[in-house]
Amino acid sequence: MIHIKAHKQAVLFVNNIEITTTNPDYWKKETSVNLSEYLKAGQNQIKIEVTAFPSRGILYAYISGLPYHWGTDSSWYSEKNGTQLARAVVADDTRSDFYNFSQQTTFQHFNSLTPSVILIFLICSVIYFLAHNKIKSKHYSSLPKFFLLMIGFLWVFLFFKKMIHIPFQYGFDSYAHLAYTGYLLMHDSLPIPHNGWQFYQPPLFYIISALTIFLGKGIIPLEYHQIILKLLPFACGLGTVVAIYKLTKILFPDSSLKAIFIVLFAGSLPMNIYISAYYTNEILTSFLLNFAIILSLKIFVEEQAKPVQILFLSIILGFALLTKYTALPVYIIIFAFIGLKLFFQQNSSYRYSIYCLFLLFLIPAIIAGWFYFRNYFNYGNFLASHPEFRQNSDIFGYWQYPGFHTLNYFLAFGEIFFKPIHAGVYSFWDGLYSTFWGDGFLGGQIANQHKFWNYSYMFSTYLVAFPVMFILLFGFLKSLVCAVRSEDVSQRIQDSFLVCLVCVAVVILFYKTLLFGDYSSTKSFYCLFLLTPLSIFFAQGMEQIYSLLSKRTMIIPRTIVSGWFGLLMVVIWLSFLM
């Protein structure tokens, strides 16, 4: 039995007789053929012709039932369009010659800024040392609010200095998102999924944008429409930071240190900043889901879940489901943990719990259900999307490097420190890291670094921020331990919830990467709803570090850590403001 997969179509010949042709619309599905009736005594020739778009032929074939291995490897011979036979090349999705353009390494960018980096580090260290000795403990509770105001000022300044001037050509499929909004303004109806690159998306983001433009006609001059469209992503990005600040008063009312780190991390995380500068529905999804996560955490902390809290949470989740499909797995997680909370809370009847869960199901179904049922009745799929069209047909003529992935792609990491641009070409983890700590995909451009960001500072952030990953890992593990061992049921639910959100995010990122098989699917901001959990993990890790360095004799190490953290914050903001 021979088994074949080919991108995008394969024709099998046995002894020059055509046997079968694979279906190009389902090229990922294995085609199997029983060869026994086509083979003869002695030598046999098996030939497989692959037709691909755009000339990127990939073949995977093997024969089962033999006492030895027979399958595609480097011992095969291949030819292209009648060229001379040559050894086949084993598929590799971790090549580093992407588009053959040269770029400075991350270390070269960092070295060019060494004097500035040293100076910033020293200034931040001195500021911490003086503040530690001058600021009285009674003023510590005011510091989170002070830092929030400072972060808010930087966001507003960045909006008017840079964000409103960034053309729509920059951003991830920004023109396609604009086309959706334009379609709504012209037709007053939802588009068909496969008629546009982003037309499959749930419509809330585009409806809000279209209403803003429509209501502003005759009032707002045409040349200011770009500013109006940029206002929604900006407001969502900054609004998420403010909501997370409010959460600190609920979760950590007695820990100003944790609150400070949560506000600074959430307000300065690069992927939240740069995605807020582009026209995309990702940021509205992030705002709504982070809001829902914050409300859920508030419910977990309190003794009793109130119906008004469940009502408000249900409305937010309904809007999130009407913004992007990514909200669906997060909604399921929230629903499950709210159910756990209701089950374990004291002085609560089963009737009350069922009533609350019914609200949590019914209201999102009313707000967003019509869209999903529209998809099912019209296209036979609740989650109808153009990706299934672009993967299974050539409507869009879609193909992006490499078109497949191997295990090596998910095991490698480190190219980000040598080739910071489009690091997702080299490995899954490089792609996530580059889009987490900077605009590593250049706002959707191939090779041109646009003038709105300072990429030397941005790529230097990749080095300065590396210790944060260990701090986040520690915070995650601490929540994992609490989820298993804590004697407080509410605390266990809260930490289990945060851990599960991270697991769901990892599954989403792996799924998208494997589904499309292209380098640009590996982007951290697809899971920007993790901003709240990650901020909490970071604060837990930093608090532990400062606790270990709390003795007066540890003032120098503590000052060094504070200088490094201050350097990280300054370098991040200089990468956007310079």
C-alpha positions as CSV (number, residue, x, y, z in Angstrom):
1,M,0.0,0.0,0.0
2,I,1.5,3.4,-1.0
3,H,0.5,6.5,0.9
4,I,0.9,10.0,-0.7
5,K,0.7,13.6,0.4
6,A,1.7,16.4,-1.9
7,H,1.5,20.1,-2.2
8,K,-0.6,20.6,-4.1
9,Q,-1.4,17.8,-6.5
10,A,0.3,14.5,-7.3
11,V,-0.1,12.0,-10.1
12,L,1.1,8.5,-9.4
13,F,2.6,6.4,-12.2
14,V,3.6,2.7,-11.8
15,N,5.7,1.4,-14.7
16,N,4.6,4.4,-16.8
17,I,0.9,3.7,-16.2
18,E,-1.1,6.5,-14.6
19,I,-2.7,5.1,-11.5
20,T,-4.3,7.9,-9.5
21,T,-4.4,11.7,-9.0
22,T,-4.6,13.3,-5.5
23,N,-7.3,15.9,-4.8
24,P,-5.7,19.4,-4.7
25,D,-8.5,20.8,-2.7
26,Y,-7.6,18.4,0.2
27,W,-3.9,18.1,-0.3
28,K,-3.2,17.5,3.4
29,K,-5.3,14.4,3.4
30,E,-3.4,11.2,2.7
31,T,-4.1,9.3,-0.5
32,S,-3.6,5.5,-0.3
33,V,-3.4,3.0,-3.2
34,N,-3.0,-0.8,-3.2
35,L,-0.1,-1.4,-5.5
36,S,-0.3,-5.3,-5.7
37,E,-2.3,-5.4,-8.9
38,Y,0.1,-2.9,-10.7
39,L,3.4,-4.5,-9.8
40,K,5.2,-7.1,-11.9
41,A,8.0,-9.6,-11.2
42,G,11.4,-8.0,-11.2
43,Q,12.1,-4.3,-11.2
44,N,9.3,-1.8,-11.0
45,Q,9.4,2.0,-11.6
46,I,7.3,4.3,-9.4
47,K,7.1,7.9,-10.5
48,I,5.1,10.7,-8.8
49,E,4.5,14.0,-10.6
50,V,3.8,17.0,-8.4
51,T,2.1,20.2,-9.5
52,A,2.4,23.0,-7.0
53,F,1.6,26.7,-6.6
54,P,3.8,28.7,-7.0
55,S,6.3,26.1,-8.0
56,R,6.9,24.9,-4.4
57,G,6.5,21.2,-4.8
58,I,6.5,19.1,-1.6
59,L,6.0,15.3,-1.6
60,Y,5.7,12.8,1.2
61,A,5.2,9.2,0.2
62,Y,5.9,5.7,1.8
63,I,4.9,2.1,1.2
64,S,3.6,0.1,4.2
65,G,3.8,-3.6,4.6
66,L,7.4,-4.0,3.4
67,P,10.1,-5.6,5.5
68,Y,12.3,-2.5,4.9
69,H,11.9,1.2,4.7
70,W,10.6,2.7,1.5
71,G,9.8,6.4,1.5
72,T,10.7,9.8,0.4
73,D,14.2,10.8,1.5
74,S,17.5,12.1,0.0
75,S,18.1,8.9,-1.9
76,W,15.3,9.8,-4.3
77,Y,15.9,11.4,-7.7
78,S,13.9,14.3,-8.9
79,E,13.6,16.6,-11.9
80,K,11.8,19.9,-12.6
81,N,10.2,20.6,-15.9
82,G,12.4,18.1,-17.8
83,T,15.7,19.1,-16.2
84,Q,18.4,16.6,-15.5
85,L,17.8,14.2,-12.7
86,A,19.2,15.2,-9.3
87,R,19.1,14.1,-5.7
88,A,15.9,15.2,-4.0
89,V,16.2,17.8,-1.2
90,V,14.7,16.8,2.1
91,A,12.1,19.4,3.2
92,D,13.5,22.0,5.6
93,D,11.4,24.8,7.1
94,T,14.2,26.3,9.2
95,R,16.4,27.8,6.4
96,S,17.9,31.1,7.1
97,D,18.2,32.5,3.6
98,F,14.6,33.9,3.6
99,Y,14.3,36.4,0.6
100,N,18.1,36.5,0.6
101,F,18.2,40.0,2.2
102,S,21.0,40.9,4.6
103,Q,20.4,42.4,8.0
104,Q,22.3,43.4,11.1
105,T,22.4,41.0,14.0
106,T,20.7,41.8,17.2
107,F,24.1,42.1,18.9
108,Q,25.2,44.7,16.3
109,H,22.1,46.8,17.0
110,F,22.8,46.5,20.7
111,N,26.5,47.4,20.3
112,S,25.7,50.5,18.4
113,L,23.7,51.7,21.4
114,T,26.1,50.6,24.1
115,P,27.0,54.1,25.4
116,S,23.3,55.0,25.6
117,V,22.4,51.7,27.2
118,I,25.0,52.1,29.9
119,L,24.0,55.7,30.6
120,I,20.3,54.7,30.9
121,F,21.1,51.8,33.2
122,L,23.2,54.1,35.5
123,I,20.5,56.8,35.6
124,C,17.8,54.2,36.4
125,S,19.9,52.7,39.1
126,V,20.6,56.1,40.7
127,I,16.9,57.0,40.5
128,Y,15.9,53.8,42.3
129,F,18.6,54.3,45.0
130,L,17.5,57.8,45.7
131,A,13.8,56.9,45.7
132,H,14.4,54.0,48.0
133,N,15.9,56.3,50.6
134,K,13.7,59.3,50.1
135,I,10.2,58.0,49.5
136,K,8.4,57.1,52.7
137,S,6.5,53.9,52.9
138,K,3.2,55.7,53.4
139,H,3.5,57.0,49.9
140,Y,4.0,53.6,48.3
141,S,0.3,53.1,47.8
142,S,0.2,56.1,45.4
143,L,3.0,54.8,43.2
144,P,0.8,52.4,41.0
145,K,-1.5,55.3,40.1
146,F,1.5,57.6,39.4
147,F,3.0,55.0,37.0
148,L,-0.4,54.5,35.4
149,L,-0.6,58.3,34.7
150,M,3.0,58.3,33.3
151,I,2.2,55.3,31.1
152,G,-1.1,56.9,29.9
153,F,0.8,60.1,29.0
154,L,3.3,58.1,26.9
155,W,0.5,56.3,25.1
156,V,-1.3,59.6,24.3
157,F,2.0,61.3,23.2
158,L,2.8,58.3,21.0
159,F,-0.7,58.4,19.5
160,F,-0.4,62.0,18.3
161,K,3.4,61.8,17.5
162,K,3.4,58.5,15.5
163,M,0.3,56.4,15.4
164,I,-2.0,58.8,13.5
165,H,0.6,59.3,10.9
166,I,1.2,55.6,10.1
167,P,-0.3,54.8,6.7
168,F,-2.7,51.9,6.4
169,Q,-0.2,50.1,4.2
170,Y,1.6,49.3,7.5
171,G,-0.1,46.8,9.7
172,F,-1.1,43.2,9.4
173,D,-3.7,42.9,6.5
174,S,-4.8,46.5,7.3
175,Y,-6.1,47.1,3.8
176,A,-8.1,43.9,4.0
177,H,-9.6,45.1,7.3
178,L,-10.3,48.5,5.7
179,A,-12.0,46.7,2.8
180,Y,-14.4,45.0,5.3
181,T,-15.3,48.4,6.8
182,G,-15.7,49.9,3.3
183,Y,-18.0,47.1,2.3
184,L,-20.3,47.7,5.2
185,L,-20.5,51.5,4.4
186,M,-21.3,50.7,0.7
187,H,-23.7,47.7,1.0
188,D,-25.3,47.9,4.5
189,S,-24.9,44.2,4.8
190,L,-22.3,41.6,5.8
191,P,-19.9,40.3,3.1
192,I,-19.5,36.7,1.9
193,P,-16.5,35.1,3.6
194,H,-14.6,34.1,0.4
195,N,-15.0,37.4,-1.4
196,G,-12.3,39.2,0.7
197,W,-9.2,38.5,2.6
198,Q,-10.7,39.3,6.0
199,F,-14.4,39.1,5.1
200,Y,-14.9,35.9,7.2
201,Q,-14.3,37.8,10.5
202,P,-17.1,38.4,12.9
203,P,-18.3,42.0,12.3
204,L,-18.3,44.0,15.6
205,F,-14.9,45.8,15.0
206,Y,-15.9,46.8,11.5
207,I,-19.5,47.8,12.5
208,I,-18.1,50.2,15.1
209,S,-15.6,51.6,12.6
210,A,-18.2,52.0,9.9
211,L,-20.6,53.7,12.3
212,T,-17.9,56.1,13.4
213,I,-17.2,57.1,9.8
214,F,-20.9,57.3,9.0
215,L,-21.9,59.4,12.0
216,G,-18.9,61.7,11.3
217,K,-19.9,62.5,7.8
218,G,-20.4,66.2,7.3
219,I,-18.9,66.8,10.8
220,I,-15.4,65.4,10.5
221,P,-13.3,66.4,7.5
222,L,-12.3,63.6,5.2
223,E,-8.6,64.1,5.9
224,Y,-9.3,63.2,9.6
225,H,-11.0,59.9,8.9
226,Q,-7.7,58.1,9.3
227,I,-7.3,59.5,12.8
228,I,-10.9,58.4,13.7
229,L,-10.2,54.9,12.5
230,K,-6.9,54.8,14.4
231,L,-8.7,55.9,17.6
232,L,-10.5,52.6,18.2
233,P,-7.4,50.4,18.3
234,F,-5.5,53.0,20.4
235,A,-8.4,53.3,22.9
236,C,-8.6,49.5,23.2
237,G,-4.9,49.1,23.9
238,L,-4.8,51.8,26.5
239,G,-8.2,50.8,28.0
240,T,-6.8,47.3,28.6
241,V,-3.9,48.8,30.6
242,V,-6.4,50.9,32.7
243,A,-8.6,47.8,33.3
244,I,-5.6,45.8,34.5
245,Y,-4.6,48.6,36.9
246,K,-8.1,48.4,38.4
247,L,-7.6,44.7,38.9
248,T,-4.6,45.3,41.1
249,K,-6.8,47.0,43.6
250,I,-8.9,43.8,43.8
251,L,-6.2,41.1,43.7
252,F,-3.3,42.9,45.5
253,P,-4.8,45.7,47.7
254,D,-1.9,45.4,50.1
255,S,1.0,45.0,47.7
256,S,2.0,48.2,46.0
257,L,5.1,46.5,44.6
258,K,3.0,43.9,42.6
259,A,0.7,46.6,41.4
260,I,3.6,48.7,40.1
261,F,5.1,45.8,38.1
262,I,1.7,44.9,36.7
263,V,1.0,48.4,35.5
264,L,4.4,48.9,34.0
265,F,4.5,45.5,32.3
266,A,1.0,45.7,30.9
267,G,1.5,49.4,29.8
268,S,4.8,48.8,28.2
269,L,4.6,45.4,26.6
270,P,5.6,46.0,23.0
271,M,3.1,43.8,21.3
272,N,0.2,45.7,22.9
273,I,1.7,49.0,21.8
274,Y,2.5,48.3,18.2
275,I,-0.7,46.3,17.5
276,S,-2.6,49.3,18.9
277,A,-1.0,51.5,16.1
278,Y,-2.4,49.3,13.3
279,Y,-5.9,48.9,12.0
280,T,-6.9,45.4,13.1
281,N,-9.6,43.7,15.0
282,E,-7.0,41.9,17.2
283,I,-6.8,44.8,19.7
284,L,-10.6,45.0,20.2
285,T,-10.6,41.2,20.8
286,S,-7.8,41.7,23.3
287,F,-9.6,44.5,25.2
288,L,-12.8,42.5,25.5
289,L,-11.2,39.3,26.5
290,N,-8.9,40.9,29.0
291,F,-11.9,42.7,30.4
292,A,-13.7,39.4,30.7
293,I,-10.7,37.8,32.4
294,I,-10.5,40.6,34.9
295,L,-14.2,40.3,35.7
296,S,-13.8,36.6,36.1
297,L,-10.9,37.1,38.5
298,K,-13.0,39.6,40.5
299,I,-15.8,37.0,40.8
300,F,-13.3,34.3,41.9
301,V,-12.0,36.6,44.7
302,E,-15.4,37.5,46.2
303,E,-17.3,35.1,48.4
304,Q,-20.5,35.2,46.3
305,A,-20.9,35.6,42.5
306,K,-23.5,38.3,42.0
307,P,-26.1,38.0,39.1
308,V,-25.2,41.6,38.0
309,Q,-21.5,40.5,37.6
310,I,-22.5,37.4,35.6
311,L,-24.8,39.7,33.5
312,F,-22.0,42.1,32.7
313,L,-19.5,39.3,32.1
314,S,-22.0,37.7,29.7
315,I,-22.4,40.9,27.7
316,I,-18.6,41.4,27.4
317,L,-18.1,37.8,26.2
318,G,-21.0,38.2,23.7
319,F,-19.2,41.2,22.2
320,A,-15.9,39.3,22.2
321,L,-17.5,36.4,20.3
322,L,-18.8,38.9,17.8
323,T,-15.3,40.3,17.2
324,K,-13.0,37.2,16.5
325,Y,-13.2,33.5,16.6
326,T,-10.3,33.4,19.0
327,A,-12.7,34.4,21.8
328,L,-14.5,31.0,21.6
329,P,-12.0,28.9,23.4
330,V,-11.5,31.6,26.0
331,Y,-15.3,31.8,26.5
332,I,-15.3,28.0,27.1
333,I,-12.6,28.3,29.7
334,I,-14.4,31.2,31.5
335,F,-17.7,29.4,31.4
336,A,-16.1,26.2,33.0
337,F,-14.3,28.1,35.8
338,I,-17.4,30.3,36.6
339,G,-19.2,27.0,36.9
340,L,-16.5,25.7,39.4
341,K,-16.8,28.9,41.4
342,L,-20.6,28.6,41.6
343,F,-20.3,25.0,42.6
344,F,-17.8,25.6,45.4
345,Q,-19.1,28.9,46.8
346,Q,-20.9,28.6,50.2
347,N,-24.5,29.5,50.9
348,S,-25.5,29.0,47.3
349,S,-28.2,26.7,45.9
350,Y,-28.0,24.6,42.7
351,R,-30.9,26.6,41.3
352,Y,-28.9,29.8,41.7
353,S,-25.9,28.3,40.1
354,I,-27.9,27.0,37.1
355,Y,-29.5,30.4,36.8
356,C,-26.1,32.2,36.6
357,L,-24.7,29.7,34.1
358,F,-27.9,30.0,32.0
359,L,-27.3,33.7,31.9
360,L,-23.7,33.1,30.9
361,F,-24.8,31.0,28.0
362,L,-28.0,32.8,26.9
363,I,-26.7,36.4,26.6
364,P,-23.6,35.6,24.5
365,A,-25.8,33.4,22.4
366,I,-28.3,36.3,21.8
367,I,-25.5,38.8,21.1
368,A,-23.3,36.7,18.8
369,G,-25.3,33.5,18.1
370,W,-27.0,35.0,15.0
371,F,-23.6,35.4,13.2
372,Y,-22.6,31.8,13.8
373,F,-25.9,30.4,12.8
374,R,-25.8,32.7,9.7
375,N,-22.5,31.0,8.8
376,Y,-23.9,27.5,9.4
377,F,-27.1,28.0,7.3
378,N,-25.3,29.8,4.5
379,Y,-21.9,28.1,4.4
380,G,-22.4,24.8,6.3
381,N,-19.9,25.8,9.1
382,F,-20.4,27.8,12.3
383,L,-16.9,29.1,11.9
384,A,-17.0,29.7,8.1
385,S,-13.8,31.4,7.0
386,H,-11.8,32.2,4.0
387,P,-8.8,30.2,5.2
388,E,-10.6,27.0,4.2
389,F,-11.1,28.5,0.8
390,R,-7.5,29.8,0.4
391,Q,-6.1,26.5,1.6
392,N,-8.3,24.3,-0.5
393,S,-8.6,26.3,-3.7
394,D,-6.7,29.0,-5.6
395,I,-9.4,31.7,-5.2
396,F,-6.7,33.9,-3.6
397,G,-3.7,32.2,-5.2
398,Y,-2.4,31.9,-1.6
399,W,0.9,30.6,-0.7
400,Q,3.5,31.8,1.8
401,Y,6.9,30.4,2.8
402,P,7.4,27.6,3.7
403,G,4.0,26.0,3.2
404,F,4.7,23.2,5.7
405,H,6.3,22.6,9.1
406,T,8.6,20.0,10.5
407,L,9.4,19.0,14.1
408,N,12.7,21.0,13.9
409,Y,10.7,24.2,13.5
410,F,9.2,23.7,16.9
411,L,12.4,22.6,18.7
412,A,14.7,25.4,17.6
413,F,15.3,28.9,19.2
414,G,18.0,31.5,19.1
415,E,18.1,32.9,15.6
416,I,16.3,36.0,16.9
417,F,19.6,37.1,18.4
418,F,21.3,37.0,15.0
419,K,18.5,37.7,12.5
420,P,15.8,39.7,14.2
421,I,13.7,40.5,11.1
422,H,11.1,37.8,10.3
423,A,12.5,35.4,12.9
424,G,9.3,33.3,12.5
425,V,11.0,31.9,9.3
426,Y,13.5,30.1,11.5
427,S,11.5,28.7,14.3
428,F,8.2,28.8,16.1
429,W,9.7,30.2,19.3
430,D,11.8,32.8,17.5
431,G,8.6,34.0,15.8
432,L,6.7,34.3,19.1
433,Y,9.6,36.0,20.9
434,S,10.2,38.6,18.1
435,T,6.5,39.6,18.0
436,F,6.2,39.6,21.8
437,W,9.1,42.1,22.4
438,G,8.9,44.0,19.2
439,D,7.4,44.4,15.7
440,G,9.5,41.6,14.3
441,F,7.4,41.2,11.2
442,L,7.8,44.9,10.3
443,G,4.2,45.7,10.4
444,G,3.4,43.2,7.7
445,Q,6.2,44.3,5.3
446,I,8.7,41.9,3.7
447,A,12.0,43.6,4.3
448,N,11.6,47.4,4.7
449,Q,11.8,48.7,8.2
450,H,9.3,51.6,8.3
451,K,10.4,55.0,9.7
452,F,7.9,55.1,12.5
453,W,9.7,52.8,14.9
454,N,13.4,52.9,16.0
455,Y,14.4,49.4,15.1
456,S,17.9,49.6,16.7
457,Y,16.3,50.2,20.1
458,M,13.5,47.7,19.3
459,F,15.9,44.9,18.3
460,S,18.1,45.7,21.3
461,T,15.0,45.0,23.5
462,Y,15.3,41.4,22.5
463,L,18.5,41.1,24.5
464,V,17.5,43.3,27.4
465,A,14.2,41.6,27.8
466,F,15.5,38.0,27.8
467,P,15.6,37.6,31.7
468,V,11.9,38.5,31.7
469,M,11.1,35.1,30.2
470,F,12.5,33.3,33.2
471,I,10.6,35.7,35.5
472,L,7.4,34.9,33.6
473,L,8.2,31.2,33.8
474,F,8.7,31.4,37.6
475,G,5.4,33.3,38.0
476,F,3.6,30.7,35.9
477,L,5.1,27.8,37.9
478,K,4.1,29.6,41.1
479,S,0.5,29.8,40.0
480,L,0.7,26.1,38.9
481,V,1.9,25.1,42.3
482,C,-0.9,27.2,44.0
483,A,-3.4,25.6,41.7
484,V,-2.5,22.2,42.9
485,R,-1.6,22.8,46.6
486,S,-3.4,25.8,47.9
487,E,-5.9,25.1,50.7
488,D,-8.0,28.1,49.7
489,V,-10.5,26.9,47.0
490,S,-11.0,30.4,45.6
491,Q,-7.2,30.8,45.2
492,R,-6.9,27.4,43.5
493,I,-9.7,28.3,41.1
494,Q,-8.0,31.7,40.3
495,D,-4.6,30.2,39.7
496,S,-5.9,27.2,37.7
497,F,-7.8,29.7,35.6
498,L,-4.6,31.7,34.8
499,V,-2.7,28.5,34.0
500,C,-5.5,27.2,31.7
501,L,-5.5,30.4,29.8
502,V,-1.8,30.1,29.0
503,C,-2.4,26.5,27.9
504,V,-5.3,27.5,25.6
505,A,-3.1,30.2,24.1
506,V,-0.3,27.8,23.3
507,V,-2.9,25.4,21.7
508,I,-4.2,28.3,19.6
509,L,-0.8,29.3,18.4
510,F,0.3,25.8,17.6
511,Y,-3.0,25.2,15.7
512,K,-2.7,28.3,13.6
513,T,0.9,27.6,12.8
514,L,0.2,24.0,11.8
515,L,-3.0,24.8,9.9
516,F,-1.5,27.4,7.5
517,G,2.1,26.2,7.5
518,D,3.5,29.6,6.8
519,Y,6.0,31.7,8.8
520,S,3.7,34.7,9.4
521,S,1.1,32.6,11.4
522,T,3.5,32.6,14.4
523,K,2.6,35.9,16.0
524,S,2.3,36.4,19.8
525,F,-0.4,39.1,19.5
526,Y,-2.9,36.4,18.4
527,C,-3.0,35.7,22.1
528,L,-2.9,39.2,23.4
529,F,-5.7,38.2,25.8
530,L,-2.9,36.9,27.9
531,L,-1.8,40.4,28.9
532,T,-3.6,40.1,32.2
533,P,-2.2,36.7,33.2
534,L,1.3,37.5,32.0
535,S,1.3,40.8,34.0
536,I,0.3,38.8,37.1
537,F,3.0,36.2,36.5
538,F,5.6,39.0,36.0
539,A,4.6,40.7,39.2
540,Q,4.8,37.5,41.2
541,G,8.3,36.8,39.8
542,M,9.6,40.3,40.5
543,E,8.1,40.3,44.0
544,Q,10.0,37.1,44.8
545,I,13.2,38.6,43.5
546,Y,12.8,41.7,45.6
547,S,11.8,39.6,48.6
548,L,15.1,37.7,48.3
549,L,17.0,41.0,48.1
550,S,15.0,42.7,50.9
551,K,17.9,42.9,53.4
552,R,19.7,46.2,53.7
553,T,23.0,44.4,52.8
554,M,21.4,43.5,49.4
555,I,20.9,47.1,48.4
556,I,23.5,46.8,45.5
557,P,22.0,43.7,43.9
558,R,18.5,45.2,44.3
559,T,19.7,48.5,42.7
560,I,21.2,46.5,39.8
561,V,17.9,44.7,39.3
562,S,16.0,47.9,39.4
563,G,18.4,49.5,37.0
564,W,17.9,46.7,34.6
565,F,14.1,46.9,34.8
566,G,14.3,50.7,34.3
567,L,16.6,50.1,31.3
568,L,14.0,47.7,29.8
569,M,11.2,50.2,30.2
570,V,13.2,53.1,28.7
571,V,14.5,51.0,25.7
572,I,11.0,49.8,24.9
573,W,9.6,53.3,24.8
574,L,12.5,54.8,22.9
575,S,12.0,52.1,20.2
576,F,8.5,53.6,19.7
577,L,9.1,57.3,20.4
578,M,12.5,58.0,18.9
